[in-house]
Amino acid sequence: MTGEPRRGGVSGRAFRLFWLGETTSLFGNGIAVVALPLVAVLTLHADTLVVGLLTSVAYLPWLLLGLPAGAWVDRLPRRPVMLVCDAVSFVAFASVPAAAWAGVLTIPHLLLAAFAGGCANVFFTTAQRAYLPTLLSDEELLAGNARLQGSESTAEVTGPGLAGLLVQAFGAVTGLLANALSFVVSWLCLRAIRTAEPPPPAVPRRRLRAEVGDGLRFLFRDPVLRTLALFSAVSNIALTGMSSIEVAFLVRTVGAGEAVVGAVLTLCGLGGILGVLVSPRVSRRFGTARAALLCQVAAAPFTLLFPLTGPGAGLAFFVAGGVGAGAGVVAASILTDTFRQRYCPPELIGRISASAAVISFGAIAVGGLLGGALGSVSGVRETLWMMSGLQVLSTAILLFSPIRTMRDFPESPRALSRNAVEKVMS
């Protein structure tokens, strides 16, 4: 592969194109987060279980494909993988409005589109995490991740509100068309990048199972990576259990209209922007590891406000919970994502990232299914209480881990070993 060398960092042309494509796609996803369940609820009159299944099937591919995807991505150039994924995502999500306008849209079609988009997301996300260090140096990764997370948080702010307006004005499937078109923009931006990507390491090919095992062993033998993966799994079950039924809760239990739902979720998204702004400040003030711990512990109790939500002024509880929880979770995510990209060996980063993602996103699939099932059996508000309680309890994983004694995350596995030795000797 030929092209221009890496230069310019977060201000360079290559990263700007990458950032623009990702931002556009994230805006489309921000719309789809509301539009997809609204299509199920308003167009197909689906029950709470089906709404939860939509979240579950979108992340089920992580359980099925996540581990081999990491090994495959480490064998291949990352940018072509992402280009193929954008094309697949466009076809999957464009098929929904096409079927709806033809009068043949069904719940299985909606679930299949979510599943196909989830399969593409597995490979895209794994390749993206391994590709970003190609565009940025280690010193630039924190700023680059902050910009990408800022785009995601901004999309979470504006996407739901725009989705609510689109649904009210043009119907529920219009938002999914906007999501599909966002993948076209992402594809064009990636196609325009000319920065040379280093070829995959020239190592002897082994059986796929052996290569997958390398990433799993590195993850589970490392105390910091292992702790983050375990916390992420439990936390994602709780957070997704809540988010998978939030639209059904706001529409059916609270009685909010489509535009109000979009406005409430838009205001909740402001927490993510706050998290982007505070993450570099708290990391400088407290250190990267301590800041990530403080952000997660402070964010968890805000989720207890969700089930207190009521009509009218009672919606303030939902907004306050979303802002507080979102700020802490996003700030911590920026710090931990940057840690992984700096810490993991380049030849293993795809497999290690995929191993962590299988645990994290696999838990999202479980959380979506659990939220929908519990919502149908126990009631939506009662499910929110259970999931918010689980989120608070999940912080014990961090509080009783090696991260509790760290100021900063280690820069390399050897640095972690030195810190551990010094702790034992002191």
C-alpha distance (Angstrom), angle and dihedral (degrees) to the residues before:
residue distance angle dihedral
M1 . . .
T2 3.79 . .
G3 3.76 132.1 .
E4 3.75 145.0 109.7
P5 3.82 118.7 -38.6
R6 3.77 119.9 -108.8
R7 3.78 111.0 -83.2
G8 3.73 141.5 144.4
G9 3.83 97.0 40.5
V10 3.78 115.1 -144.1
S11 3.82 88.8 -7.2
G12 3.80 95.1 50.9
R13 3.80 124.8 109.7
A14 3.80 94.6 -114.5
F15 3.79 95.3 54.7
R16 3.81 91.9 42.5
L17 3.81 90.3 55.7
F18 3.78 91.2 45.5
W19 3.80 90.8 48.4
L20 3.81 92.9 47.5
G21 3.79 92.9 51.1
E22 3.78 92.6 46.5
T23 3.79 92.4 46.3
T24 3.80 92.6 52.3
S25 3.78 91.9 47.7
L26 3.80 90.6 47.9
F27 3.80 90.6 52.6
G28 3.80 88.5 53.1
N29 3.79 90.3 49.5
G30 3.80 90.1 48.4
I31 3.79 88.5 57.8
A32 3.81 93.1 44.1
V33 3.82 92.8 52.7
V34 3.81 87.4 69.1
A35 3.81 99.9 26.1
L36 3.81 96.6 54.2
P37 3.83 97.0 56.4
L38 3.82 90.0 39.4
V39 3.80 89.4 56.2
A40 3.80 87.7 52.2
V41 3.82 94.7 45.2
L42 3.82 101.6 37.6
T43 3.81 105.5 26.5
L44 3.81 102.0 32.3
H45 3.83 97.9 24.1
A46 3.81 91.5 -132.9
D47 3.81 121.8 -179.7
T48 3.83 125.8 -119.9
L49 3.81 93.4 -91.6
V50 3.82 92.1 58.0
V51 3.82 90.7 47.7
G52 3.80 88.9 54.3
L53 3.81 90.5 46.1
L54 3.81 90.3 57.9
T55 3.80 89.4 63.9
S56 3.78 92.1 41.3
V57 3.82 97.6 52.1
A58 3.81 91.3 46.5
Y59 3.81 89.4 61.6
L60 3.80 99.0 32.0
P61 3.86 90.1 90.9
W62 3.80 88.1 68.7
L63 3.79 88.9 65.2
L64 3.80 92.5 44.9
L65 3.82 102.5 38.0
G66 3.79 108.1 12.7
L67 3.81 99.5 96.5
P68 3.82 98.8 44.7
A69 3.83 89.0 41.4
G70 3.80 89.6 62.9
A71 3.80 92.0 53.3
W72 3.82 92.6 45.3
V73 3.81 92.3 49.0
D74 3.81 90.7 51.6
R75 3.82 87.9 55.2
L76 3.83 96.5 48.4
P77 3.82 139.6 56.7
R78 3.80 105.0 -93.1
R79 3.82 101.7 -140.9
P80 3.84 96.3 59.8
V81 3.81 88.8 49.4
M82 3.81 90.2 55.3
L83 3.82 91.7 47.3
V84 3.81 91.5 55.5
C85 3.81 90.8 47.1
D86 3.81 92.1 53.3
A87 3.80 90.2 52.3
V88 3.80 92.9 49.7
S89 3.82 91.7 48.0
F90 3.80 91.6 51.5
V91 3.80 92.5 53.4
A92 3.82 92.9 45.5
F93 3.79 97.0 51.4
A94 3.82 96.8 35.6
S95 3.81 88.5 57.3
V96 3.83 91.6 66.5
P97 3.83 99.1 62.4
A98 3.80 89.3 38.6
A99 3.81 90.3 55.8
A100 3.81 92.4 43.1
W101 3.80 93.3 52.4
A102 3.80 89.0 48.1
G103 3.81 89.4 52.2
V104 3.82 94.7 -120.1
L105 3.82 102.7 101.8
T106 3.80 113.9 132.5
I107 3.80 136.3 176.6
P108 3.87 92.0 -106.9
H109 3.83 88.5 53.8
L110 3.81 90.5 51.2
L111 3.81 91.5 48.6
L112 3.82 91.5 46.8
A113 3.82 91.6 51.3
A114 3.80 90.4 50.6
F115 3.82 89.8 48.8
A116 3.82 94.0 48.7
G117 3.80 91.0 48.1
G118 3.79 88.4 49.0
C119 3.82 91.6 53.3
A120 3.80 90.4 52.8
N121 3.80 90.1 46.5
V122 3.83 91.2 56.2
F123 3.78 92.7 60.0
F124 3.80 95.5 36.4
T125 3.81 94.9 51.5
T126 3.80 93.3 44.9
A127 3.81 91.7 48.9
Q128 3.80 92.9 43.7
R129 3.80 93.9 55.4
A130 3.79 90.3 50.6
Y131 3.83 93.0 42.7
L132 3.82 99.2 52.4
P133 3.85 94.4 71.0
T134 3.82 85.9 57.0
L135 3.81 89.4 64.0
L136 3.82 99.2 37.3
S137 3.78 137.2 41.1
D138 3.80 121.9 -122.7
E139 3.81 89.7 -98.8
E140 3.81 91.3 53.1
L141 3.80 97.8 47.0
L142 3.81 95.7 86.4
A143 3.81 91.6 52.9
G144 3.81 91.3 44.2
N145 3.79 93.3 49.4
A146 3.81 90.0 46.6
R147 3.81 90.6 54.3
L148 3.79 92.3 48.1
Q149 3.79 91.4 46.7
G150 3.80 88.9 46.9
S151 3.78 89.2 55.8
E152 3.79 90.8 48.8
S153 3.79 91.9 49.8
T154 3.80 92.4 46.8
A155 3.79 89.1 50.1
E156 3.79 89.4 50.8
V157 3.81 88.4 53.2
T158 3.79 99.1 47.5
G159 3.82 100.9 25.9
P160 3.83 98.8 69.5
G161 3.80 92.9 44.9
L162 3.79 91.5 49.0
A163 3.80 89.9 45.8
G164 3.79 90.8 53.1
L165 3.79 91.8 51.0
L166 3.82 93.0 45.5
V167 3.79 92.0 48.9
Q168 3.79 92.8 48.3
A169 3.81 93.3 46.2
F170 3.81 103.9 35.6
G171 3.79 108.8 11.5
A172 3.78 136.2 -89.9
V173 3.83 98.5 -75.0
T174 3.82 95.1 57.9
G175 3.79 91.8 79.3
L176 3.79 91.4 58.1
L177 3.80 90.0 53.9
A178 3.82 88.7 55.0
N179 3.81 88.6 50.3
A180 3.81 91.2 50.9
L181 3.81 92.3 50.8
S182 3.80 90.8 50.8
F183 3.81 89.1 65.8
V184 3.81 89.2 57.4
V185 3.81 90.0 57.5
S186 3.80 90.6 47.4
W187 3.82 90.1 51.0
L188 3.81 92.4 50.4
C189 3.81 92.9 49.2
L190 3.80 93.3 49.0
R191 3.81 90.1 46.9
A192 3.81 90.0 55.4
I193 3.83 95.1 55.4
R194 3.79 111.1 107.0
T195 3.82 100.8 178.6
A196 3.79 110.5 127.6
E197 3.78 113.0 -111.3
P198 3.82 115.6 -146.7
P199 3.80 111.0 -115.0
P200 3.81 117.5 -110.1
P201 3.82 112.5 -85.1
A202 3.81 112.8 -82.8
V203 3.81 97.7 -118.4
P204 3.79 127.7 145.3
R205 3.79 111.9 -87.8
R206 3.78 112.9 -113.5
R207 3.76 133.1 -177.5
L208 3.79 112.7 -65.2
R209 3.80 91.1 -119.4
A210 3.81 91.5 57.9
E211 3.80 92.8 50.0
V212 3.79 91.7 48.1
G213 3.81 88.4 50.4
D214 3.82 90.8 57.6
G215 3.79 91.3 61.6
L216 3.80 94.0 43.9
R217 3.81 93.2 49.0
F218 3.80 92.5 49.5
L219 3.80 90.9 49.1
F220 3.80 98.2 46.8
R221 3.80 96.7 40.1
D222 3.81 92.2 52.8
P223 3.83 110.3 82.1
V224 3.81 96.0 -151.8
L225 3.81 97.1 45.6
R226 3.79 90.5 43.4
T227 3.81 92.2 51.9
L228 3.81 93.1 48.2
A229 3.81 91.4 48.6
L230 3.81 93.1 50.3
F231 3.80 93.3 46.6
S232 3.78 91.6 46.4
A233 3.82 90.8 53.1
V234 3.80 95.7 52.3
S235 3.80 93.7 39.3
N236 3.80 92.6 49.4
I237 3.80 92.0 51.3
A238 3.80 88.4 55.1
L239 3.80 98.1 41.5
T240 3.80 94.3 44.1
G241 3.78 91.5 44.7
M242 3.81 85.6 60.7
S243 3.81 99.8 38.2
S244 3.82 94.2 47.4
I245 3.82 91.3 63.6
E246 3.82 100.5 30.4
V247 3.82 94.2 100.2
A248 3.80 91.8 48.2
F249 3.82 89.1 46.4
L250 3.78 94.4 50.8
V251 3.81 94.9 43.4
R252 3.80 102.2 38.9
T253 3.82 105.8 24.3
V254 3.81 101.8 31.8
G255 3.81 95.3 30.8
A256 3.82 97.9 -130.0
G257 3.81 121.1 159.4
E258 3.80 125.4 -125.5
A259 3.81 94.9 -95.8
V260 3.82 91.9 46.7
V261 3.81 90.8 50.5
G262 3.80 89.5 52.1
A263 3.81 91.5 48.0
V264 3.82 93.5 48.5
L265 3.82 92.9 49.5
T266 3.80 89.6 45.3
L267 3.80 90.9 55.9
C268 3.80 90.2 46.8
G269 3.79 88.5 55.7
L270 3.81 90.0 63.1
G271 3.78 86.2 78.5
G272 3.79 90.1 66.6
I273 3.80 91.5 53.9
L274 3.81 89.2 49.3
G275 3.79 89.0 51.5
V276 3.82 91.3 52.8
L277 3.80 90.7 51.6
V278 3.80 96.4 47.8
S279 3.82 100.4 40.4
P280 3.83 97.2 82.6
R281 3.79 91.5 43.0
V282 3.78 96.7 50.4
S283 3.81 91.4 43.7
R284 3.82 90.7 54.5
R285 3.80 91.8 44.9
F286 3.81 99.9 44.5
G287 3.82 105.6 13.1
T288 3.80 126.8 -101.2
A289 3.82 98.8 -83.7
R290 3.79 96.0 41.6
A291 3.81 91.8 45.8
A292 3.81 92.3 51.7
L293 3.81 90.1 49.9
L294 3.81 93.7 47.9
C295 3.81 92.5 47.9
Q296 3.80 94.1 52.4
V297 3.80 94.4 44.6
A298 3.81 91.9 48.0
A299 3.81 93.4 46.4
A300 3.81 99.3 51.5
P301 3.86 99.6 71.8
F302 3.81 90.9 55.0
T303 3.82 89.2 70.0
L304 3.83 88.3 67.7
L305 3.81 87.2 72.2
F306 3.83 94.0 65.9
P307 3.82 98.2 76.3
L308 3.83 90.3 47.7
T309 3.81 89.6 66.6
G310 3.80 118.1 123.9
P311 3.82 138.0 168.2
G312 3.80 121.9 -65.1
A313 3.80 112.4 -7.2
G314 3.79 88.6 9.4
L315 3.81 88.3 76.1
A316 3.82 86.4 75.8
F317 3.81 88.4 78.0
F318 3.81 90.6 59.7
V319 3.80 92.5 47.0
A320 3.81 93.7 47.7
G321 3.78 90.8 48.5
G322 3.79 92.2 48.9
V323 3.79 94.5 48.2
G324 3.80 95.2 46.5
A325 3.78 96.6 43.2
G326 3.81 93.2 41.8
A327 3.80 94.2 51.3
G328 3.78 94.0 53.4
V329 3.79 97.1 41.3
V330 3.81 94.5 47.8
A331 3.82 94.2 46.2
A332 3.81 90.7 50.4
S333 3.82 92.1 45.6
I334 3.81 92.3 55.8
L335 3.80 90.9 52.7
T336 3.80 96.1 45.5
D337 3.83 94.6 44.3
T338 3.80 90.5 51.9
F339 3.81 90.2 47.8
R340 3.82 92.0 54.6
Q341 3.81 93.7 48.2
R342 3.81 92.0 50.9
Y343 3.77 95.9 39.7
C344 3.81 105.8 45.6
P345 3.84 120.2 82.0
P346 3.84 109.6 -105.8
E347 3.80 93.1 -124.9
L348 3.82 90.5 55.5
I349 3.80 102.6 34.2
G350 3.80 95.0 100.4
R351 3.81 93.2 51.5
I352 3.81 94.7 42.2
S353 3.81 91.8 47.5
A354 3.78 91.0 47.4
S355 3.81 92.1 48.7
A356 3.81 90.8 52.2
A357 3.79 91.1 43.7
V358 3.81 92.7 51.9
I359 3.80 88.7 57.5
S360 3.80 94.3 41.7
F361 3.80 100.7 41.0
G362 3.79 93.0 34.1
A363 3.78 85.8 60.1
I364 3.80 88.3 52.9
A365 3.81 89.0 57.4
V366 3.80 89.2 50.9
G367 3.81 91.5 45.6
G368 3.79 93.3 51.6
L369 3.79 92.2 49.9
L370 3.81 92.3 43.6
G371 3.81 92.8 48.3
G372 3.78 92.5 50.6
A373 3.82 94.0 44.8
L374 3.80 95.2 46.5
G375 3.79 90.5 44.1
S376 3.80 90.0 56.5
V377 3.82 95.2 44.5
S378 3.82 105.4 32.8
G379 3.79 102.7 22.0
V380 3.79 131.6 -95.2
R381 3.80 98.1 -97.8
E382 3.81 91.6 46.6
T383 3.81 89.6 51.4
L384 3.79 90.3 53.2
W385 3.81 89.3 54.9
M386 3.80 91.8 51.1
M387 3.80 94.6 47.0
S388 3.81 94.7 45.6
G389 3.80 89.6 50.8
L390 3.79 89.9 51.7
Q391 3.81 90.2 51.5
V392 3.81 91.3 54.6
L393 3.82 91.5 47.8
S394 3.82 91.7 49.2
T395 3.81 91.5 69.2
A396 3.83 88.3 71.4
I397 3.83 86.7 75.1
L398 3.81 89.2 64.7
L399 3.79 96.1 38.5
F400 3.82 92.2 55.5
S401 3.82 96.1 43.3
P402 3.82 135.2 89.6
I403 3.82 88.5 -98.0
R404 3.81 89.2 73.0
T405 3.82 90.8 69.8
M406 3.84 96.5 44.8
R407 3.77 128.4 93.6
D408 3.82 95.1 -170.2
F409 3.77 133.0 18.0
P410 3.83 112.6 -106.7
E411 3.79 118.3 -99.2
S412 3.80 94.2 -141.5
P413 3.82 139.7 5.5
R414 3.80 89.2 -103.5
A415 3.79 90.6 54.4
L416 3.78 89.0 53.4
S417 3.77 90.0 52.1
R418 3.81 91.6 52.8
N419 3.80 91.0 49.7
A420 3.79 90.4 49.7
V421 3.80 91.8 49.8
E422 3.79 92.1 48.6
K423 3.80 90.2 50.4
V424 3.82 92.2 51.7
M425 3.81 92.8 46.1
S426 3.83 94.5 48.1
